[in-house]
Amino acid sequence: MIEPDTAFWAIVESAYLPEALKSLVESFESKKEEFQKEMHYLRFELKPSAVYFNPTERCNLNCSYCYIPEKIRKDGKDMSKEEIFRSLEILKEFFYEKMAIQIKPQIIFHGSEPTLVKNNIFLL
């Protein structure tokens, strides 16, 4: 059972569905307004305070759980210095405009291997 507007869901074995259905509907109806308010907040009011930043697609590792295809890890694109700094400037502007001053934003260098483009990230 899924109600997508409120993210209400339940897993019930089909053999128990007839008896479970009544109590699930009653439970849902009693909290529907609360669920709707929470979903509205999460969809439209919550401001992100952290971002993952991938300055390259390349990676010098071969992790078994990696979702990036091997060809991209080997030959993928790198962001230029200009692209990195402009992207970080956009993020900075967003965080200053949208976040309360007491909240510290986080930029997480992630994915592939960010240090492969260290010369584009760290100025000498």
C-alpha positions as CSV (number, residue, x, y, z in Angstrom):
1,M,0.0,0.0,0.0
2,I,1.4,3.4,-1.0
3,E,-0.1,6.9,-0.7
4,P,2.4,9.0,-2.7
5,D,1.3,12.5,-1.7
6,T,2.2,11.8,2.0
7,A,4.8,9.0,1.5
8,F,2.6,6.8,3.6
9,W,3.3,3.1,2.9
10,A,2.8,-0.3,4.5
11,I,3.8,-3.8,3.6
12,V,1.2,-6.4,4.3
13,E,1.1,-10.0,3.3
14,S,-1.8,-10.6,1.0
15,A,-3.3,-13.2,3.3
16,Y,-3.7,-10.5,6.0
17,L,-4.7,-7.6,3.8
18,P,-8.5,-7.7,4.4
19,E,-8.1,-7.4,8.2
20,A,-5.1,-5.0,8.1
21,L,-6.7,-2.7,5.5
22,K,-9.3,-1.2,7.9
23,S,-6.7,-0.4,10.7
24,L,-4.2,1.0,8.1
25,V,-6.8,3.3,6.6
26,E,-7.9,4.4,10.1
27,S,-4.3,5.1,11.1
28,F,-3.6,6.9,7.9
29,E,-6.7,9.1,8.1
30,S,-5.9,10.0,11.7
31,K,-2.5,11.3,10.7
32,K,-3.0,12.4,7.1
33,E,-2.9,16.1,7.8
34,E,0.3,15.7,9.8
35,F,1.9,13.7,7.0
36,Q,0.8,16.3,4.4
37,K,2.4,19.1,6.4
38,E,5.6,17.2,6.8
39,M,5.8,16.4,3.1
40,H,5.1,20.0,2.2
41,Y,8.0,21.1,4.4
42,L,10.4,18.5,3.0
43,R,9.4,19.3,-0.6
44,F,9.2,23.0,-0.6
45,E,10.6,24.6,2.6
46,L,13.7,22.6,3.5
47,K,16.8,24.2,2.3
48,P,19.8,22.0,1.6
49,S,22.8,22.6,3.8
50,A,25.2,20.1,2.2
51,V,26.2,19.2,-1.3
52,Y,28.3,16.6,-2.9
53,F,30.8,18.1,-5.3
54,N,32.4,15.9,-8.0
55,P,35.3,17.8,-9.8
56,T,36.2,14.8,-11.9
57,E,34.6,11.6,-13.2
58,R,38.0,9.8,-13.2
59,C,39.2,7.5,-10.5
60,N,42.4,5.5,-9.9
61,L,40.7,2.9,-7.8
62,N,38.4,0.0,-8.9
63,C,36.0,-0.5,-6.0
64,S,33.7,-3.5,-6.4
65,Y,30.6,-1.4,-5.4
66,C,31.3,1.5,-7.8
67,Y,28.5,2.6,-10.1
68,I,30.6,4.6,-12.5
69,P,31.5,2.6,-15.6
70,E,35.2,1.6,-15.9
71,K,35.7,3.6,-19.1
72,I,34.5,6.8,-17.5
73,R,36.7,6.2,-14.4
74,K,39.7,5.8,-16.7
75,D,38.9,8.5,-19.3
76,G,36.3,10.7,-17.7
77,K,36.1,14.5,-17.8
78,D,37.7,16.8,-15.3
79,M,36.4,20.2,-14.3
80,S,38.7,23.1,-15.2
81,K,39.9,25.5,-12.5
82,E,37.4,28.0,-13.9
83,E,34.5,25.5,-13.7
84,I,35.4,24.5,-10.2
85,F,35.7,28.1,-8.9
86,R,32.5,29.2,-10.7
87,S,30.6,26.2,-9.3
88,L,31.8,26.9,-5.8
89,E,30.9,30.5,-6.2
90,I,27.4,29.6,-7.2
91,L,27.1,27.3,-4.1
92,K,28.5,30.0,-1.9
93,E,25.9,32.5,-3.2
94,F,23.1,30.0,-2.7
95,F,24.2,29.2,0.9
96,Y,24.5,32.9,1.8
97,E,21.1,33.7,0.3
98,K,19.1,30.7,1.5
99,M,20.6,29.6,4.8
100,A,20.4,31.0,8.3
101,I,23.7,32.4,9.4
102,Q,24.1,30.0,12.3
103,I,24.0,27.0,9.9
104,K,27.3,26.0,8.5
105,P,27.1,24.7,4.9
106,Q,29.1,21.6,3.9
107,I,30.7,21.0,0.5
108,I,31.8,17.3,0.3
109,F,34.3,16.6,-2.3
110,H,33.0,13.2,-3.4
111,G,32.9,10.6,-6.1
112,S,35.6,9.3,-8.3
113,E,38.8,10.7,-6.9
114,P,38.9,14.4,-6.3
115,T,42.6,14.5,-5.7
116,L,43.2,13.6,-9.3
117,V,42.4,17.2,-10.1
118,K,44.2,18.6,-7.0
119,N,46.0,21.2,-9.2
120,N,42.6,22.6,-10.2
121,I,41.3,22.6,-6.7
122,F,44.3,23.8,-4.6
123,L,46.2,26.8,-5.9
124,L,50.0,26.6,-5.5
